[in-house]
């Protein structure tokens, strides 16, 4: 009897299971929902799954996603195929996008100086050091999404997209999961993907939203409520790690965060009709460089469910044609421009940075460059915009923008550096904006280390009008140099030394006017006071250092800079012109031999890339003294490798610092660079020069160079500046010299 009862119970369970199976898989033309979980870079496995779904002809009726799942899902819902999304991701440089890296051309020369000097910048408002709410503002991600979904920019109800769509976010104030199914699609996806500490929160409808994975990383119940008969789910969340894998604090914190989501997935996976779980164990949330491997893992996981997917496709009797995606336009017409959120800045200032006018047409590339120009000012915490079709029979778009002005006016900045001249250095900077006016800035650099230095600047920025500035700088270094570069021939005859331990102290103060012809072309004119002191312990008198120079100079100066290099340290394209003219009118004349004189010098450079990984740079430099002054201490001194050379010192491969001197020179440098890996450079260089006194009075300077040197180097681009090692050699001395550099030059 018991056996019969057991058989009956088993039969009932089997019938129920069969009926459930028939409900899901045997209903004709079932509605199919697709849910895509969050998982950072691991979410690129979704793309592989979509490629297989497309190839099998499975039609998706509704898409739901969280975080990276919302990003991929929104593109799919907007009309992109799996293959098209794969192509989009293949063309991206994720570190530039995530880190909000802006092209150098988007920044003014002052903004470039800051980004190429300071590795760390922290707000210091109220004299309290504050850490930013996130590593990135997410502006580059927003710009990218806005462009990609521009074809559906007229849709604010996501149920009316080519494939209906919604995504999840988390209200950071309440911890509640929020369903986002209408509004600005790019902004919505940004909110769903705002991973805490990586991207700053997004405010929508007065709610502060972060990554949806915090509260609901797999919104299957919300999707089922849309009337879906079958749910295909792709889960790229981590499994719990073992004790052997928990070897660091971040891994332990990630494990704690995963407890809830993994517990939820035990239930949610059973609710999923076709549960696809790619094996992403070997990847992390930031493994964006492994794009191809992760997508392949997604394809493999989808193929493991081939029978179920084919069965779904066979039940979809009415094949709905996929939305035909229109090609993104190369240019867009801007009709009306609405700007909200301005208080300290004017509409004309914003439009000037954007380079936009109402009722005009602009290429999308130039439109994006304008956005970069505005963001590069660092005057705004965020810049959101929508391109809405004008309607009413008009072509083009209305641009609606909303800016959040930065309230931060005080900053602490820092960098580290090592080179063979200044040795170890720690840079501490204090910057204050809006000291006396809305458009002024004060900055103070203090350099601690083997050689203490400082640089102070106050600047009233008038943009393309004449700006006013003050600058005070102190430099100090101690270096063994060739005696012939400092001593006169008569002194060389009296003192039998080849090397001098030379200490240089330079205290320079300037007042100047500056105007911009364009953001990378400033003209500066001004007056300068310089106190120059040069001493040596090698030649001493009564145990006191010998003083070669201790004079104050007054001069008038002018500089013209034109710099379109795409990278200061490893340029692949662009042009450089740097001209400087100083007219020395007065000296306290320590050596009693001063006569009025002038010094003119210029640098002209050109870079171009070829064969994708290679670039070639040509640089020509020249300088001359005009006048009868015989004081040699402001002469040109060639030798060494570096970027922050004061006065008239010039780098020259193959020779040590200030090894060659004269009152005039001409130099050519040729550099071939190969980026063998991302941000890893191998380069070879050759430089040639004529150096001496009055070399331009004859044609000899144009003939054979009298000095040459060669270099082989390896460099790595890092967030705190380049790491470089160079081996240089010169046939003039038949001797090799190593030069090293760590970090930004300052």
C-alpha positions in Angstrom: 0.0 0.0 0.0 2.8 2.4 0.9 4.5 1.5 -2.3 1.4 2.4 -4.3 1.0 5.7 -2.5 4.6 6.6 -3.3 4.1 5.8 -7.0 1.0 8.0 -7.1 2.9 10.9 -5.4 5.7 10.5 -7.9 3.3 10.4 -10.8 1.6 13.7 -9.6 5.0 15.4 -9.3 5.9 14.3 -12.8 2.6 15.6 -14.2 3.1 18.9 -12.5 6.6 19.2 -13.7 5.5 18.3 -17.2 2.7 20.9 -17.2 5.2 23.6 -16.0 7.6 22.6 -18.7 4.7 22.8 -21.3 3.8 26.3 -20.0 7.3 27.6 -20.6 8.5 25.8 -23.7 5.4 24.6 -25.5 3.4 27.8 -25.7 3.3 29.1 -29.2 5.0 32.5 -29.7 5.9 33.0 -26.1 7.1 36.4 -24.8 10.8 36.2 -24.1 12.5 38.4 -21.5 16.3 38.8 -21.1 17.9 39.8 -17.8 21.6 40.8 -17.7 23.3 41.0 -14.3 26.0 43.5 -13.3 29.7 42.5 -13.0 31.9 45.2 -14.3 34.2 44.1 -17.1 32.9 40.5 -16.7 29.6 41.9 -18.1 31.2 41.9 -21.5 30.3 38.2 -21.5 26.7 39.4 -22.2 27.9 40.4 -25.6 29.0 36.9 -26.4 25.6 35.6 -25.3 23.8 38.2 -27.4 25.8 37.1 -30.5 24.6 33.5 -30.1 21.0 34.6 -29.4 21.0 36.6 -32.6 22.5 33.8 -34.6 19.8 31.4 -33.5 17.0 33.9 -34.4 15.7 34.2 -30.8 13.6 37.3 -30.6 13.7 39.2 -27.2 10.6 41.0 -26.2 11.9 42.8 -23.1 15.4 43.6 -21.7 16.3 44.2 -18.1 19.8 44.9 -16.8 21.9 46.2 -13.9 25.2 48.0 -14.1 27.2 46.6 -17.0 24.1 44.6 -17.8 22.2 47.8 -18.2 24.9 49.3 -20.4 25.0 46.3 -22.8 21.2 45.9 -22.5 20.4 49.5 -23.4 22.4 49.3 -26.6 20.7 46.0 -27.5 17.3 47.6 -26.7 18.2 50.6 -28.9 18.7 48.5 -31.9 22.3 47.3 -31.9 23.0 43.7 -32.6 25.4 41.6 -30.5 28.0 41.8 -33.3 27.6 45.6 -33.5 28.0 45.9 -29.7 31.1 43.7 -30.0 32.6 46.1 -32.6 31.8 49.2 -30.4 33.6 47.7 -27.3 36.5 46.6 -29.5 37.2 50.2 -30.5 37.1 51.5 -26.9 40.1 52.4 -24.7 38.5 51.7 -21.4 41.2 53.3 -19.2 40.7 56.6 -21.0 36.9 56.4 -20.7 36.7 55.2 -17.1 39.5 57.6 -15.8 37.9 60.6 -17.6 41.1 61.1 -19.5 40.7 64.1 -21.9 42.8 64.7 -25.0 45.6 67.1 -24.4 44.2 69.3 -27.2 41.1 69.9 -25.1 43.1 71.7 -22.4 44.5 75.2 -22.4 48.2 75.4 -21.8 47.6 76.2 -18.1 45.4 73.2 -17.7 48.0 71.1 -19.4 50.7 72.3 -17.1 48.7 71.3 -14.1 47.8 67.8 -15.4 51.4 67.2 -16.5 52.8 68.2 -13.1 50.6 67.0 -10.3 49.8 63.3 -9.8 47.3 63.8 -6.9 44.7 66.6 -6.5 42.5 66.8 -3.4 39.9 69.4 -2.4 40.9 71.5 0.6 37.9 73.6 1.3 37.5 74.9 4.8 41.1 74.0 5.4 40.0 70.3 5.6 41.5 67.8 3.3 38.7 65.9 1.5 38.8 62.9 -0.7 36.6 62.9 -3.8 33.3 61.0 -3.8 34.6 58.9 -6.7 37.6 58.2 -8.9 35.8 59.4 -12.0 33.0 61.8 -12.8 31.9 59.4 -15.6 31.8 62.2 -18.1 33.5 60.2 -20.9 31.1 57.3 -20.3 28.1 59.6 -20.5 29.4 61.2 -23.7 29.9 57.8 -25.3 26.4 56.6 -24.3 24.8 59.8 -25.5 26.3 59.4 -28.9 25.5 55.7 -29.2 21.8 56.2 -28.3 21.2 59.4 -30.2 19.0 57.5 -32.7 16.5 57.0 -29.9 17.0 60.4 -28.2 13.3 61.2 -28.9 12.2 58.2 -26.6 11.8 59.0 -23.0 9.5 56.0 -22.2 11.8 53.0 -22.5 8.9 50.7 -23.1 8.8 52.3 -26.6 12.4 51.6 -27.5 12.9 49.1 -30.4 13.0 46.5 -27.6 11.3 47.6 -24.3 13.9 48.1 -21.5 14.4 49.0 -17.9 17.3 48.9 -15.5 18.0 49.0 -11.8 19.7 51.6 -9.6 20.0 52.0 -5.8 18.9 55.0 -3.8 22.0 55.7 -1.7 20.0 57.4 1.0 17.4 54.6 1.6 19.1 51.6 0.2 16.1 50.7 -1.9 16.2 49.3 -5.4 14.8 51.7 -8.0 13.4 50.7 -11.4 14.4 53.2 -14.1 12.2 52.9 -17.1 11.9 56.5 -18.5 13.9 59.7 -18.9 17.3 60.3 -20.4 18.6 56.9 -21.4 22.3 57.7 -21.2 21.8 59.3 -17.7 19.7 56.4 -16.6 22.4 53.8 -17.6 25.0 55.9 -15.9 23.0 55.8 -12.6 22.6 52.0 -12.9 26.4 51.7 -13.5 27.7 54.1 -10.9 29.9 51.7 -9.0 30.6 53.2 -5.6 34.1 54.8 -5.4 34.6 54.4 -9.1 31.9 56.7 -10.5 30.2 59.5 -8.7 26.4 59.2 -7.9 23.8 60.4 -10.4 20.9 62.5 -9.3 17.6 61.7 -11.0 14.2 63.1 -9.8 16.0 64.4 -6.7 17.2 60.9 -5.7 20.9 60.2 -5.3 21.5 56.9 -7.3 24.3 54.5 -7.4 25.0 51.1 -9.0 21.9 48.9 -9.1 23.9 45.9 -8.1 24.0 47.1 -4.5 20.3 46.4 -4.1 19.2 44.2 -7.0 21.8 42.8 -9.4 19.4 40.5 -11.2 15.9 41.9 -11.7 14.1 38.8 -12.7 11.0 39.4 -10.7 10.5 42.9 -12.1 11.0 41.5 -15.6 8.5 38.6 -15.1 6.0 41.2 -14.0 6.1 42.6 -17.5 4.2 39.6 -18.7 7.1 37.5 -19.9 6.5 33.8 -20.5 10.2 32.8 -20.7 13.2 34.4 -19.0 16.7 34.0 -20.3 19.1 35.2 -17.7 22.9 35.8 -17.9 24.6 35.9 -14.5 28.2 37.2 -14.4 28.4 37.6 -10.6 31.3 36.2 -8.6 31.0 33.0 -6.6 32.2 32.9 -3.1 36.0 32.7 -2.9 37.9 30.0 -0.9 40.2 30.8 2.0 43.2 30.3 -0.3 41.9 33.0 -2.6 41.2 35.5 0.2 44.7 36.9 0.5 44.1 40.7 0.5 41.7 43.3 2.1 40.0 44.2 -1.2 39.2 40.5 -1.8 37.8 40.1 1.7 35.6 43.2 1.3 34.4 41.9 -2.1 33.5 38.6 -0.5 31.5 40.3 2.2 29.6 42.3 -0.5 28.9 39.1 -2.4 27.2 37.3 0.4 23.8 38.9 -0.2 23.8 38.8 -4.0 25.0 35.1 -4.1 22.3 34.2 -1.6 19.7 35.9 -3.8 20.9 34.1 -6.9 20.2 30.7 -5.3 16.5 31.6 -5.5 16.6 33.7 -8.6 18.5 31.2 -10.7 15.7 28.7 -10.1 13.2 31.2 -11.4 15.2 31.6 -14.6 14.0 29.4 -17.5 17.3 29.4 -19.3 20.0 30.2 -16.8 23.4 31.1 -18.5 26.3 31.3 -16.1 29.6 32.1 -18.0 32.8 30.9 -16.3 34.3 34.3 -15.4 36.4 33.1 -12.4 39.7 34.1 -14.1 38.5 37.7 -14.6 37.8 40.7 -12.3 35.5 43.7 -12.5 38.3 45.7 -14.1 39.6 43.1 -16.6 38.7 45.3 -19.6 41.9 44.4 -21.5 40.6 40.8 -21.6 37.6 41.8 -23.8 38.0 39.1 -26.4 38.4 36.3 -23.9 35.4 37.4 -21.8 33.2 37.6 -24.9 34.3 34.1 -25.9 33.4 32.8 -22.5 29.9 34.3 -22.9 29.5 32.6 -26.3 30.6 29.3 -24.9 28.1 29.5 -22.0 25.3 30.4 -24.4 26.2 27.4 -26.6 26.0 25.1 -23.6 22.3 26.0 -23.6 21.9 25.6 -27.3 19.0 23.1 -27.2 16.9 25.3 -24.9 17.6 28.5 -27.0 16.8 26.7 -30.3 13.6 25.4 -28.7 12.5 28.9 -27.8 13.3 30.1 -31.4 11.2 27.3 -32.8 8.2 28.3 -30.7 8.3 32.0 -31.9 6.0 31.5 -34.8 5.8 35.2 -35.8 9.3 36.4 -36.5 9.5 40.1 -35.8 12.0 42.0 -37.9 14.8 43.5 -35.8 14.8 47.3 -35.7 17.0 48.7 -38.5 19.6 50.9 -36.8 20.3 54.1 -38.6 23.9 55.2 -39.1 25.0 57.8 -36.6 25.3 61.1 -38.3 28.7 62.7 -38.9 27.3 66.1 -38.1 24.3 67.5 -36.3 22.2 70.6 -36.6 21.8 72.5 -33.3 18.8 74.8 -33.3 18.1 76.0 -29.8 20.5 75.8 -26.8 19.2 75.7 -23.3 21.7 76.0 -20.5 20.8 75.5 -16.8 22.8 75.6 -13.6 24.9 78.7 -14.2 25.7 81.0 -11.3 29.4 82.0 -11.4 29.9 81.5 -15.1 28.1 83.1 -18.0 26.3 81.6 -21.0 28.8 83.1 -23.3 31.6 81.4 -21.4 30.0 78.0 -21.7 29.2 78.5 -25.4 32.7 79.8 -26.0 34.2 76.6 -24.6 31.7 74.4 -26.4 32.3 76.4 -29.6 28.5 76.3 -30.4 26.0 78.7 -31.8 22.3 78.4 -32.2 20.9 77.4 -35.6 24.3 76.0 -36.8 25.7 72.7 -37.9 28.6 71.0 -36.2 30.4 67.8 -36.8 30.0 65.3 -34.0 33.7 65.1 -33.5 33.8 68.9 -32.9 30.7 68.7 -30.7 32.5 66.2 -28.5 35.7 68.3 -28.5 33.7 71.2 -27.3 32.4 69.2 -24.4 35.9 68.1 -23.6 37.0 71.8 -23.7 34.4 72.6 -21.1 35.1 69.7 -18.8 38.8 70.3 -19.0 38.4 73.6 -17.2 37.5 71.7 -14.0 35.0 74.4 -13.2 32.1 72.0 -13.3 31.4 68.8 -11.4 29.1 67.4 -14.1 27.7 68.3 -17.5 24.6 66.5 -18.6 23.0 67.1 -22.0 20.3 65.8 -24.3 19.9 66.1 -28.0 16.1 66.3 -28.6 14.8 66.3 -32.1 13.4 69.7 -32.8 10.0 68.5 -34.2 7.4 70.7 -35.8 8.8 69.9 -39.2 12.3 71.1 -38.4 15.4 69.1 -38.9 18.2 69.0 -36.3 18.2 69.0 -32.5 17.6 71.2 -29.5 20.5 71.0 -27.1 19.3 70.9 -23.4 22.2 71.1 -20.9 22.5 71.1 -17.2 25.7 72.0 -15.5 26.8 71.6 -11.8 29.3 74.3 -11.0 32.2 73.1 -8.8 32.0 74.6 -5.3 35.7 73.6 -4.7 38.1 76.5 -4.8 41.0 75.3 -2.7 43.2 72.3 -3.5 46.2 70.4 -2.3 48.3 68.8 -5.0 51.3 66.5 -4.9 53.9 64.7 -7.0 57.1 62.8 -6.6 60.1 63.0 -8.9 63.7 61.8 -9.4 66.2 62.8 -12.0 70.0 63.0 -12.2 70.2 66.8 -11.7 67.7 67.7 -9.0 67.8 64.2 -7.4 64.8 63.1 -5.2 61.9 65.6 -4.9 58.5 65.8 -3.3 56.2 68.4 -4.6 53.5 69.9 -2.4 51.2 72.4 -3.9 48.5 74.7 -2.5 46.1 76.2 -5.0 43.3 78.7 -4.4 40.8 79.9 -7.0 38.7 83.1 -6.7 41.1 84.8 -4.2 40.1 88.3 -5.1 38.0 87.8 -8.2 36.0 85.0 -9.9 38.6 84.5 -12.5 41.9 84.6 -10.6 44.0 81.8 -9.2 47.0 81.6 -6.8 49.4 78.6 -6.7 52.3 77.8 -4.5 54.7 74.9 -5.2 57.1 73.8 -2.5 59.7 71.2 -3.5 61.3 69.2 -0.7 64.2 66.8 -1.2 67.9 67.0 -2.1 67.4 70.5 -3.5 64.7 72.7 -2.0 62.8 74.8 -4.5 59.6 76.8 -4.8 57.4 78.4 -7.4 54.6 80.9 -6.7 52.2 82.3 -9.2 49.2 84.6 -9.1 47.2 84.9 -12.3 44.1 86.9 -13.3 42.6 85.0 -16.3 41.1 87.2 -19.0 41.2 84.4 -21.6 41.7 85.9 -25.0 42.1 89.4 -23.6 45.2 90.5 -21.8 45.6 88.6 -18.5 47.9 89.7 -15.7 50.3 87.6 -13.7 53.0 87.5 -11.1 55.5 84.7 -10.7 58.3 84.1 -8.2 60.6 81.1 -8.5 63.6 79.7 -6.7 65.8 76.9 -8.1 68.8 75.3 -6.6 71.0 72.4 -7.6 74.6 71.0 -7.1 76.4 69.2 -9.9 79.9 68.3 -11.0 80.3 69.9 -14.4 83.1 70.3 -16.9 85.5 73.1 -15.7 85.8 74.4 -19.3 82.0 75.2 -19.2 82.5 77.6 -16.4 86.1 78.9 -16.4 87.6 81.2 -18.9 90.7 79.9 -20.9 92.9 82.1 -18.7 91.4 80.5 -15.6 91.8 77.1 -17.0 95.5 77.7 -17.5 95.9 78.8 -13.9 93.7 76.0 -12.3 94.4 72.5 -13.2 91.0 70.8 -12.8 88.7 69.0 -15.2 85.6 69.0 -13.1 84.0 71.6 -10.8 81.4 71.0 -8.1 79.1 73.8 -9.1 76.1 75.0 -7.0 73.6 77.2 -8.8 71.1 79.3 -7.0 68.5 81.1 -9.1 65.9 83.5 -7.7 63.6 84.9 -10.5 60.6 87.2 -10.2 58.3 88.2 -13.1 55.4 90.5 -13.7 53.7 89.8 -17.1 50.8 90.3 -19.4 49.5 87.3 -21.4 47.0 86.8 -24.2 45.7 83.8 -26.0 45.4 83.7 -29.8 44.0 80.2 -29.2 44.0 77.9 -26.2 47.4 76.4 -27.3 49.0 79.7 -28.5 49.8 82.2 -25.6 51.9 85.3 -26.1 53.6 86.7 -22.9 55.4 90.0 -22.4 56.8 91.2 -19.1 59.6 92.4 -16.9 62.0 90.1 -14.9 64.3 90.3 -11.9 66.8 87.6 -11.5 69.4 87.0 -8.8 71.9 84.4 -10.0 74.6 82.9 -7.7 77.1 80.3 -8.8 79.7 78.9 -6.4 82.2 76.0 -6.2 83.8 74.2 -3.3 86.3 72.6 -5.7 88.2 75.9 -5.8 88.1 77.4 -2.3 89.8 80.3 -0.5 90.3 80.0 3.2 87.8 77.1 3.3 85.2 79.3 1.7 83.6 78.4 -1.6 84.7 80.4 -4.7 81.9 82.7 -6.0 81.9 83.0 -9.8 78.7 85.0 -10.0 76.4 86.9 -7.6 74.5 89.5 -9.6 71.0 90.8 -9.8 69.7 91.3 -13.4 66.7 93.3 -14.7 65.3 92.5 -18.1 62.3 92.7 -20.4 61.1 89.5 -22.0 58.7 88.1 -24.4 57.7 84.5 -25.1 55.5 82.8 -27.8 54.4 79.2 -27.4 52.5 77.1 -29.9 52.0 73.5 -28.7 49.7 71.0 -30.4 51.6 67.8 -29.2 49.2 65.1 -28.2 51.5 64.0 -25.4 54.2 66.0 -23.7 56.6 63.2 -23.1 55.8 60.7 -25.9 54.3 62.7 -28.7 52.8 60.9 -31.7 51.5 63.9 -33.5 51.6 67.7 -33.4 53.7 70.7 -33.7 55.7 72.8 -31.2 57.1 76.3 -31.4 58.7 77.8 -28.2 60.3 81.2 -28.6 61.9 83.3 -25.9 63.6 86.7 -26.0 65.3 88.5 -23.0 66.7 92.0 -23.1 69.0 92.5 -20.1 69.1 96.2 -19.2 70.8 96.2 -15.8 73.0 94.2 -13.6 74.5 94.7 -10.1 77.6 93.5 -11.9 79.5 91.3 -9.5 82.3 90.7 -12.0 82.5 94.4 -13.1 82.1 93.5 -16.8 78.4 94.0 -17.6 77.2 95.5 -20.9 73.7 95.5 -22.2 72.9 92.3 -24.1 70.0 90.1 -25.2 69.4 86.4 -25.5 67.1 84.8 -28.1 66.3 81.1 -28.3 63.8 78.9 -30.0 62.6 75.3 -30.2 60.7 73.9 -33.2 59.4 70.4 -33.1 57.2 68.1 -35.2 55.9 64.6 -34.5 54.0 62.2 -36.7 52.9 58.5 -36.2 53.1 55.6 -38.7 52.4 51.9 -38.7 50.1 52.3 -35.6 52.8 51.8 -33.0 55.6 54.0 -34.3 56.2 57.7 -34.1 59.0 60.0 -35.2 59.9 63.3 -33.6 62.1 66.0 -35.2 63.2 68.9 -32.9 65.4 71.8 -33.8 66.8 74.3 -31.2 68.9 77.4 -31.5 70.0 80.3 -29.4 72.4 83.3 -29.5 73.6 86.2 -27.4 73.3 89.6 -28.9 75.7 92.3 -27.5 79.3 92.7 -26.2 78.8 91.5 -22.7 81.6 88.9 -21.9 80.0 87.5 -18.7 79.7 83.7 -19.4 77.2 82.8 -16.6 74.1 83.2 -18.7 75.6 81.4 -21.7 74.1 78.3 -23.1 75.2 75.1 -21.4 74.5 71.8 -23.2 74.4 68.3 -21.7 72.3 65.8 -19.7 68.7 64.7 -20.1 65.7 66.5 -18.6 62.7 68.7 -19.0 62.9 71.3 -16.3 66.1 73.2 -17.3 66.4 76.8 -16.0 68.0 79.7 -17.7 69.8 78.6 -20.8 70.7 75.1 -20.0 69.8 72.6 -22.8 69.7 68.8 -22.7 72.1 66.9 -25.0 72.4 63.1 -25.2 75.9 61.6 -24.8 77.3 64.4 -22.6 76.8 65.1 -18.9 75.1 68.3 -17.6 76.6 71.6 -18.7 79.5 69.9 -20.4 79.5 72.1 -23.5 79.1 75.9 -23.4 79.0 78.9 -25.6 77.1 82.1 -26.3 75.4 80.5 -29.3 74.3 77.1 -30.4 72.2 75.1 -32.9 71.0 71.6 -32.2 68.9 68.9 -33.9 67.4 65.9 -32.3 65.7 62.9 -34.0 63.7 60.4 -32.0 62.1 57.1 -33.1 59.6 55.8 -30.6 57.8 52.4 -30.6 54.9 51.8 -28.2 55.5 48.1 -27.9 52.7 47.6 -25.3 50.1 50.0 -24.1 52.0 52.9 -22.5 55.3 51.1 -22.8 57.8 52.8 -25.1 61.2 51.9 -26.6 63.0 54.7 -28.3 66.2 55.5 -30.0 67.5 59.1 -30.6 70.4 61.0 -32.1 71.3 64.6 -31.5 73.8 66.9 -33.2 75.0 70.4 -32.3 77.3 73.3 -33.0 78.2 75.2 -29.9 80.6 78.0 -29.3 81.0 81.8 -29.3 79.7 83.8 -32.2 79.1 80.7 -34.3 76.5 82.5 -36.5 79.0 85.1 -37.7 80.3 82.5 -40.3 78.7 79.7 -42.2 80.5 77.0 -40.2 77.4 76.4 -38.0 75.5 75.2 -41.1 78.2 72.7 -42.0 79.4 69.7 -40.0 78.2 69.6 -36.3 81.1 69.6 -33.8 79.2 67.6 -31.2 77.0 64.5 -31.4 75.3 61.9 -29.1 73.0 59.0 -29.2 70.5 57.4 -26.8 68.5 54.2 -26.3 65.6 54.4 -23.8 62.7 52.6 -22.2 59.8 54.5 -20.8 56.5 53.7 -19.1 53.5 56.1 -18.8 52.0 56.0 -15.3 49.5 58.1 -13.4 52.4 59.9 -11.5 54.4 60.6 -14.7 56.8 58.8 -16.9 59.4 56.2 -15.7 62.4 56.4 -18.0 65.8 55.0 -18.3 68.2 56.1 -21.1 71.6 54.9 -22.0 73.5 57.6 -23.9 76.8 57.6 -25.7 78.9 60.1 -27.6 81.8 59.5 -30.1 83.2 62.8 -28.8 84.2 61.3 -25.5 83.7 57.6 -26.3 81.9 57.2 -23.0 78.4 56.1 -22.0 76.2 57.8 -19.5 72.9 56.5 -17.9 70.1 58.9 -17.2 67.0 58.1 -15.1 63.7 59.9 -14.5 60.8 59.0 -12.2 57.5 61.0 -12.4 56.4 64.3 -13.8 59.0 67.0 -14.3 58.7 70.1 -12.0 
